[in-house]
Amino acid sequence: MQGLYFEDFEFGTRYISKGRTITEADLVNFAGISGDFNPLHMDEQYAKTTIFGRRICHGVLGVALMTGLNQSLGITEGTMHAFLGLEWDFLRPLFIGDTVHLELEVITVRESKKPDRGIVVFACDLINQHGEIVQQGTRKMLMKRRAPQ
């Protein structure tokens, strides 16, 4: 699928991704990549003594899942110049076995100084299988514009 161009994005348009279940392998692989082996993520006995009562996934694993779920929508496939920024809040823990999906809404569409690109800002909600927003924020993207005809 060819992605959408800057001109295709309209304020208020919503996009919803498919779901993705978080696995033990996801947590372990993320720990290995990040080097974060905090016992809250890796030690079940320790995690039982915390406010969560069990291991939780790394919060930034949720951010990584958000970017992958965004990519799965295809709306930026081949039309995104750059990921410009992120403001993000961690509202609830992510657990192994949770199934999350991403809901995006276009909140800003503005031209840039260069005529071949524009900036689109999305409100992003990462939502679990219970309908709870577990993480949310905004994502700023530099998008290609269509070539003049």
N, CA, C and O of each residue as an XYZ file, in Angstrom:
596
protein
N       0.844     -1.188      0.000
C       0.000      0.000      0.000
C       0.886      1.247      0.000
O       1.834      1.342      0.779
N       0.582      2.167     -0.848
C       1.258      3.462     -0.856
C       0.682      4.311      0.268
O      -0.535      4.367      0.445
N       1.548      4.970      1.025
C       1.102      5.811      2.119
C       0.397      7.068      1.651
O       0.356      7.376      0.459
N      -0.145      7.774      2.595
C      -0.829      9.027      2.321
C       0.178     10.165      2.286
O       1.190     10.144      2.987
N      -0.112     11.142      1.471
C       0.718     12.339      1.404
C       0.169     13.401      2.340
O      -0.961     13.303      2.818
N       0.978     14.412      2.594
C       0.587     15.511      3.466
C      -0.809     16.019      3.128
O      -1.621     16.250      4.024
N      -1.090     16.194      1.845
C      -2.380     16.749      1.408
C      -3.569     15.845      1.748
O      -4.710     16.307      1.778
N      -3.309     14.573      2.000
C      -4.385     13.619      2.275
C      -4.876     13.660      3.721
O      -5.966     13.175      4.024
N      -4.074     14.236      4.607
C      -4.436     14.242      6.026
C      -5.337     15.429      6.344
O      -5.047     16.565      5.969
N      -6.431     15.143      7.040
C      -7.373     16.185      7.435
C      -7.569     16.147      8.938
O      -7.618     15.077      9.544
N      -7.680     17.316      9.526
C      -7.928     17.440     10.953
C      -9.119     16.566     11.353
O     -10.162     16.587     10.700
N      -8.953     15.804     12.424
C     -10.039     14.994     12.960
C     -10.153     13.593     12.393
O     -10.909     12.779     12.923
N      -9.418     13.289     11.326
C      -9.490     11.947     10.753
C      -8.868     10.941     11.729
O      -7.815     11.191     12.315
N      -9.545      9.803     11.887
C      -9.089      8.771     12.828
C      -8.672      7.517     12.075
O      -9.221      7.181     11.026
N      -7.680      6.835     12.646
C      -7.187      5.572     12.109
C      -7.065      4.601     13.269
O      -6.630      4.978     14.358
N      -7.450      3.340     13.038
C      -7.395      2.322     14.094
C      -6.628      1.119     13.554
O      -6.940      0.593     12.486
N      -5.623      0.699     14.310
C      -4.787     -0.430     13.894
C      -5.415     -1.755     14.300
O      -6.398     -1.798     15.040
N      -4.841     -2.801     13.813
C      -5.188     -4.144     14.288
C      -4.581     -4.332     15.679
O      -3.803     -3.499     16.143
N      -4.942     -5.424     16.330
C      -4.414     -5.723     17.652
C      -3.089     -6.469     17.594
O      -2.736     -7.057     16.572
N      -2.363     -6.437     18.706
C      -1.076     -7.112     18.820
C      -0.923     -7.586     20.251
O      -0.946     -6.779     21.180
N      -0.764     -8.905     20.439
C      -0.609     -9.465     21.783
C       0.862     -9.446     22.186
O       1.737     -9.868     21.429
N       1.111     -8.952     23.382
C       2.477     -8.868     23.914
C       2.864    -10.227     24.491
O       2.133    -10.804     25.296
N       4.008    -10.721     24.076
C       4.465    -12.051     24.492
C       5.657    -11.969     25.442
O       6.295    -10.926     25.586
N       5.932    -13.088     26.076
C       7.133    -13.230     26.899
C       8.375    -12.918     26.057
O       9.291    -12.236     26.516
N       8.392    -13.422     24.830
C       9.535    -13.176     23.941
C       9.714    -11.682     23.681
O      10.845    -11.202     23.604
N       8.614    -10.945     23.544
C       8.713     -9.499     23.340
C       9.433     -8.851     24.516
O      10.343     -8.043     24.328
N       9.022     -9.209     25.723
C       9.630     -8.627     26.926
C      11.111     -8.989     27.014
O      11.949     -8.120     27.255
N      11.430    -10.247     26.822
C      12.821    -10.708     26.926
C      13.685    -10.071     25.839
O      14.796     -9.617     26.114
N      13.180    -10.037     24.614
C      13.937     -9.413     23.529
C      14.154     -7.930     23.771
O      15.235     -7.407     23.500
N      13.135     -7.246     24.279
C      13.283     -5.824     24.555
C      14.306     -5.594     25.660
O      15.100     -4.656     25.586
N      14.293     -6.441     26.682
C      15.295     -6.322     27.749
C      16.696     -6.480     27.167
O      17.609     -5.736     27.525
N      16.861     -7.443     26.275
C      18.167     -7.658     25.666
C      18.621     -6.500     24.807
O      19.789     -6.114     24.849
N      17.713     -5.944     24.030
C      18.059     -4.820     23.157
C      18.376     -3.578     23.976
O      19.345     -2.873     23.698
N      17.554     -3.313     24.986
C      17.706     -2.086     25.771
C      18.750     -2.211     26.876
O      19.294     -1.205     27.332
N      19.032     -3.438     27.309
C      19.931     -3.634     28.453
C      19.241     -3.400     29.786
O      19.907     -3.339     30.820
N      17.923     -3.267     29.782
C      17.144     -3.010     31.003
C      16.611     -4.328     31.549
O      15.594     -4.845     31.085
N      17.316     -4.859     32.541
C      16.924     -6.126     33.163
C      16.387     -5.899     34.572
O      16.599     -6.725     35.460
N      15.701     -4.795     34.776
C      15.108     -4.477     36.063
C      14.273     -5.664     36.537
O      13.529     -6.243     35.745
N      14.381     -6.041     37.820
C      13.618     -7.185     38.321
C      12.101     -7.011     38.198
O      11.369     -8.000     38.208
N      11.626     -5.783     38.084
C      10.195     -5.551     37.875
C       9.728     -6.187     36.565
O       8.561     -6.553     36.424
N      10.655     -6.315     35.607
C      10.344     -6.917     34.314
C      10.756     -8.388     34.237
O      10.133     -9.174     33.523
N      11.809     -8.758     34.975
C      12.451    -10.045     34.741
C      12.288    -11.073     35.864
O      12.502    -12.264     35.639
N      11.915    -10.634     37.060
C      11.899    -11.521     38.228
C      10.476    -11.635     38.774
O       9.984    -10.726     39.443
N       9.823    -12.759     38.483
C       8.423    -12.955     38.877
C       8.242    -12.880     40.391
O       7.270    -12.295     40.869
N       9.164    -13.465     41.144
C       9.037    -13.454     42.614
C       9.152    -12.035     43.159
O       8.378    -11.632     44.027
N      10.107    -11.294     42.654
C      10.228     -9.898     43.073
C       8.970     -9.115     42.677
O       8.416     -8.373     43.488
N       8.530     -9.283     41.440
C       7.388     -8.520     40.938
C       6.123     -8.770     41.758
O       5.268     -7.891     41.859
N       5.997     -9.960     42.342
C       4.837    -10.259     43.194
C       4.775     -9.347     44.415
O       3.704     -9.152     44.990
N       5.921     -8.786     44.814
C       5.969     -7.918     45.998
C       5.695     -6.453     45.669
O       5.680     -5.609     46.564
N       5.478     -6.147     44.388
C       5.270     -4.757     43.969
C       3.781     -4.422     43.905
O       2.928     -5.288     44.100
N       3.488     -3.181     43.635
C       2.089     -2.747     43.536
C       1.360     -3.406     42.374
O       0.130     -3.409     42.333
N       2.118     -3.971     41.420
C       1.500     -4.594     40.255
C       1.177     -6.066     40.483
O       0.319     -6.626     39.800
N       1.864     -6.700     41.446
C       1.599     -8.097     41.776
C       2.146     -9.111     40.791
O       2.027    -10.316     41.011
N       2.736     -8.644     39.720
C       3.352     -9.510     38.711
C       4.270     -8.662     37.844
O       4.289     -7.436     37.953
N       5.025     -9.325     36.989
C       5.940     -8.591     36.122
C       5.166     -7.674     35.180
O       4.070     -8.004     34.726
N       5.751     -6.536     34.903
C       5.197     -5.627     33.897
C       6.211     -5.492     32.765
O       7.407     -5.719     32.945
N       5.704     -5.120     31.606
C       6.574     -4.867     30.460
C       7.197     -3.486     30.603
O       6.657     -2.610     31.279
N       8.314     -3.314     29.971
C       8.970     -2.013     29.930
C       8.006     -0.988     29.325
O       7.360     -1.261     28.313
N       7.913      0.173     29.937
C       7.030      1.200     29.396
C       7.380      1.570     27.968
O       6.495      1.748     27.131
N       8.684      1.688     27.686
C       9.065      2.090     26.336
C       8.868      0.969     25.320
O       8.938      1.216     24.116
N       8.623     -0.256     25.781
C       8.189     -1.308     24.851
C       6.848     -0.899     24.237
O       6.590     -1.170     23.065
N       6.005     -0.253     25.024
C       4.733      0.249     24.503
C       4.937      1.277     23.404
O       4.197      1.299     22.420
N       5.953      2.137     23.572
C       6.265      3.120     22.535
C       6.697      2.402     21.259
O       6.278      2.763     20.159
N       7.542      1.379     21.417
C       7.983      0.609     20.250
C       6.802     -0.072     19.569
O       6.717     -0.090     18.341
N       5.894     -0.630     20.360
C       4.699     -1.245     19.777
C       3.847     -0.208     19.049
O       3.289     -0.490     17.989
N       3.748      0.989     19.621
C       2.991      2.065     18.978
C       3.549      2.360     17.596
O       2.789      2.513     16.639
N       4.876      2.441     17.483
C       5.454      2.758     16.175
C       5.198      1.627     15.183
O       4.936      1.884     14.008
N       5.271      0.389     15.639
C       4.983     -0.738     14.753
C       3.529     -0.800     14.336
O       3.225     -1.077     13.176
N       2.628     -0.546     15.273
C       1.201     -0.541     14.934
C       0.877      0.596     13.979
O       0.046      0.448     13.084
N       1.539      1.735     14.173
C       1.370      2.843     13.235
C       1.817      2.412     11.840
O       1.128      2.668     10.853
N       2.961      1.765     11.767
C       3.479      1.310     10.472
C       2.520      0.317      9.820
O       2.349      0.324      8.601
N       1.896     -0.532     10.628
C       0.991     -1.542     10.074
C      -0.232     -0.930      9.400
O      -0.873     -1.587      8.581
N      -0.565      0.308      9.728
C      -1.695      0.985      9.087
C      -1.403      1.317      7.624
O      -2.323      1.442      6.815
N      -0.131      1.457      7.293
C       0.254      1.760      5.916
C       0.118      3.220      5.519
O       0.442      3.571      4.384
N      -0.348      4.078      6.408
C      -0.628      5.466      6.033
C       0.633      6.296      5.814
O       0.568      7.367      5.211
N       1.785      5.815      6.297
C       3.036      6.552      6.111
C       4.029      5.771      5.249
O       5.191      6.159      5.126
N       3.574      4.689      4.664
C       4.441      3.813      3.858
C       4.973      4.554      2.638
O       4.222      4.840      1.705
N       6.250      4.860      2.643
C       6.883      5.519      1.510
C       6.619      7.010      1.396
O       7.079      7.649      0.450
N       5.878      7.576      2.356
C       5.549      9.003      2.273
C       6.005      9.798      3.492
O       5.799     11.010      3.552
N       6.616      9.134      4.452
C       7.121      9.830      5.629
C       8.593     10.150      5.418
O       9.397      9.272      5.104
N       8.934     11.434      5.597
C      10.340     11.825      5.564
C      11.019     11.513      6.889
O      12.124     10.971      6.915
N      10.348     11.861      7.999
C      10.998     11.715      9.305
C       9.972     11.719     10.432
O       8.883     12.280     10.317
N      10.361     11.080     11.510
C       9.628     11.103     12.773
C      10.261     12.250     13.561
O      11.427     12.160     13.944
N       9.505     13.331     13.811
C      10.075     14.555     14.376
C      10.019     14.652     15.894
O      10.836     15.348     16.496
N       9.085     13.976     16.514
C       9.001     14.129     17.957
C       7.852     13.360     18.561
O       6.931     12.916     17.876
N       7.942     13.217     19.883
C       6.977     12.425     20.625
C       6.804     13.024     22.011
O       7.784     13.330     22.691
N       5.575     13.188     22.420
C       5.243     13.482     23.821
C       4.411     12.313     24.280
O       3.436     11.960     23.617
N       4.766     11.691     25.408
C       4.162     10.408     25.747
C       3.934     10.274     27.239
O       4.773     10.667     28.049
N       2.781      9.711     27.594
C       2.440      9.445     28.993
C       2.161      7.958     29.177
O       1.546      7.316     28.325
N       2.618      7.434     30.289
C       2.419      6.035     30.658
C       1.335      6.008     31.736
O       1.579      6.410     32.874
N       0.137      5.534     31.380
C      -1.021      5.638     32.262
C      -1.293      4.369     33.066
O      -1.718      4.435     34.219
N      -1.044      3.216     32.449
C      -1.299      1.923     33.095
C      -0.180      0.970     32.688
O       0.477      1.172     31.667
N       0.031     -0.062     33.487
C       1.078     -1.018     33.114
C       0.664     -1.883     31.919
O      -0.518     -2.110     31.661
N       1.669     -2.345     31.217
C       1.487     -3.345     30.162
C       1.946     -4.679     30.717
O       3.002     -4.770     31.343
N       1.150     -5.716     30.487
C       1.473     -7.055     30.976
C       1.663     -8.012     29.809
O       1.100     -7.822     28.730
N       2.457     -9.033     30.042
C       2.548    -10.128     29.079
C       1.134    -10.673     28.906
O       0.429    -10.904     29.888
N       0.726    -10.877     27.670
C      -0.624    -11.374     27.387
C      -1.619    -10.291     27.026
O      -2.690    -10.587     26.497
N      -1.279     -9.021     27.306
C      -2.170     -7.934     26.882
C      -2.181     -7.852     25.360
O      -1.163     -8.072     24.705
N      -3.338     -7.534     24.816
C      -3.463     -7.267     23.390
C      -3.771     -5.782     23.251
O      -4.767     -5.286     23.778
N      -2.904     -5.087     22.537
C      -3.058     -3.644     22.383
C      -3.299     -3.286     20.922
O      -2.894     -4.004     20.008
N      -3.964     -2.166     20.735
C      -4.100     -1.593     19.395
C      -3.892     -0.093     19.517
O      -3.898      0.464     20.615
N      -3.709      0.550     18.373
C      -3.422      1.975     18.338
C      -4.575      2.709     17.676
O      -5.088      2.292     16.638
N      -4.972      3.812     18.300
C      -5.940      4.709     17.688
C      -5.269      6.061     17.510
O      -4.752      6.644     18.463
N      -5.286      6.554     16.268
C      -4.671      7.828     15.912
C      -5.743      8.813     15.496
O      -6.773      8.435     14.937
N      -5.490     10.082     15.776
C      -6.349     11.144     15.266
C      -5.465     12.298     14.813
O      -4.571     12.727     15.543
N      -5.712     12.793     13.624
C      -4.954     13.933     13.104
C      -5.387     15.168     13.883
O      -6.565     15.525     13.890
N      -4.410     15.831     14.552
C      -4.761     17.017     15.334
C      -4.131     18.304     14.789
O      -4.585     19.402     15.112
N      -3.096     18.170     13.972
C      -2.480     19.341     13.358
C      -1.980     18.968     11.974
O      -1.353     17.925     11.788
N      -2.262     19.821     11.011
C      -1.730     19.682      9.655
C      -1.215     21.068      9.278
O      -1.991     22.014      9.148
N       0.116     21.178      9.101
C       0.650     22.497      8.751
C       1.782     22.381      7.749
O       2.561     21.428      7.763
N       1.848     23.361      6.895
C       2.908     23.402      5.895
C       4.236     23.672      6.578
O       4.288     24.263      7.656
N       5.300     23.232      5.939
C       6.635     23.539      6.443
C       7.238     24.633      5.570
O       6.594     25.122      4.643
N       8.468     25.010      5.871
C       9.145     26.054      5.103
C       9.510     25.572      3.706
O       9.722     26.385      2.806
N       9.584     24.267      3.517
C       9.962     23.710      2.218
C       8.702     23.182      1.519
O       7.869     22.531      2.149
N       8.566     23.460      0.232
C       7.320     23.144     -0.472
C       7.073     21.654     -0.729
O       5.967     21.272     -1.110
N       8.082     20.816     -0.527
C       7.909     19.386     -0.815
C       7.513     18.570      0.400
O       7.491     17.340      0.341
N       7.198     19.241      1.504
C       6.864     18.516      2.736
C       5.947     19.322      3.641
O       5.785     20.532      3.479
N       5.347     18.616      4.603
C       4.485     19.255      5.590
C       4.500     18.450      6.877
O       4.951     17.305      6.895
N       4.009     19.044      7.944
C       4.041     18.418      9.270
C       2.634     18.008      9.680
O       1.690     18.795      9.604
N       2.517     16.758     10.114
C       1.247     16.224     10.606
C       1.480     15.744     12.033
O       2.433     15.013     12.303
N       0.603     16.159     12.945
C       0.683     15.718     14.331
C      -0.543     14.851     14.622
O      -1.678     15.218     14.316
N      -0.277     13.692     15.220
C      -1.322     12.740     15.566
C      -1.448     12.628     17.077
O      -0.440     12.562     17.779
N      -2.679     12.606     17.585
C      -2.931     12.154     18.957
C      -2.955     10.636     18.887
O      -3.597     10.062     18.008
N      -2.260      9.988     19.805
C      -2.110      8.530     19.781
C      -2.584      7.937     21.101
O      -2.188      8.396     22.173
N      -3.424      6.925     21.020
C      -3.855      6.178     22.198
C      -3.494      4.710     21.983
O      -3.924      4.099     21.005
N      -2.707      4.149     22.893
C      -2.426      2.714     22.900
C      -3.422      2.102     23.879
O      -3.416      2.432     25.065
N      -4.275      1.214     23.383
C      -5.427      0.728     24.144
C      -5.338     -0.775     24.309
O      -5.031     -1.497     23.361
N      -5.612     -1.248     25.534
C      -5.539     -2.695     25.791
C      -6.872     -3.388     25.495
O      -7.839     -2.756     25.069
N      -6.895     -4.687     25.729
C      -8.065     -5.517     25.412
C      -9.284     -5.179     26.271
O     -10.396     -5.610     25.964
N      -9.087     -4.420     27.331
C     -10.204     -4.016     28.194
C     -10.758     -2.650     27.794
O     -11.664     -2.128     28.443
N     -10.211     -2.078     26.728
C     -10.649     -0.762     26.293
C     -10.017      0.373     27.082
O     -10.461      1.516     26.978
N      -8.985      0.079     27.872
C      -8.312      1.081     28.692
C      -7.137      1.682     27.911
O      -6.372      0.964     27.267
N      -7.011      2.997     27.979
C      -5.837      3.641     27.390
C      -4.676      3.394     28.346
O      -4.700      3.832     29.496
N      -3.663      2.689     27.857
C      -2.508      2.382     28.711
C      -1.381      3.385     28.513
O      -0.622      3.666     29.440
N      -1.275      3.919     27.314
C      -0.289      4.945     27.008
C      -0.911      5.888     25.986
O      -1.749      5.488     25.178
N      -0.482      7.159     26.037
C      -1.016      8.108     25.066
C      -0.081      9.286     24.909
O       0.758      9.567     25.765
N      -0.248      9.957     23.805
C       0.563     11.135     23.566
C       0.351     11.663     22.172
O      -0.667     11.398     21.533
N       1.340     12.424     21.706
C       1.298     12.961     20.355
C       2.568     12.570     19.626
O       3.636     12.433     20.224
N       2.429     12.396     18.334
C       3.535     12.003     17.466
C       3.564     12.969     16.289
O       2.561     13.150     15.600
N       4.726     13.592     16.062
C       4.879     14.570     14.995
C       5.666     13.939     13.846
O       6.744     13.380     14.045
N       5.095     14.044     12.628
C       5.690     13.402     11.459
C       5.899     14.427     10.344
O       5.050     15.286     10.105
N       7.034     14.320      9.671
C       7.308     15.123      8.482
C       6.938     14.277      7.272
O       7.553     13.243      7.014
N       5.928     14.725      6.535
C       5.365     13.948      5.442
C       5.675     14.575      4.082
O       5.788     15.794      3.951
N       5.809     13.716      3.081
C       6.013     14.174      1.703
C       4.740     14.834      1.193
O       3.631     14.471      1.583
N       4.928     15.817      0.309
C       3.819     16.394     -0.437
C       3.863     15.817     -1.837
O       4.912     15.371     -2.301
N       2.732     15.827     -2.501
C       2.694     15.373     -3.899
C       3.470     16.357     -4.771
O       3.475     17.563     -4.524
N       4.116     15.819     -5.782
C       4.829     16.674     -6.732
C       3.824     17.524     -7.498
O       2.744     17.039     -7.835
N       4.152     18.769     -7.777
C       3.242     19.611     -8.555
C       3.002     18.992     -9.932
O       3.908     18.410    -10.528
N       1.791     19.121    -10.419
C       1.419     18.509    -11.704
C       1.716     19.441    -12.853
O       1.468     19.095    -14.008
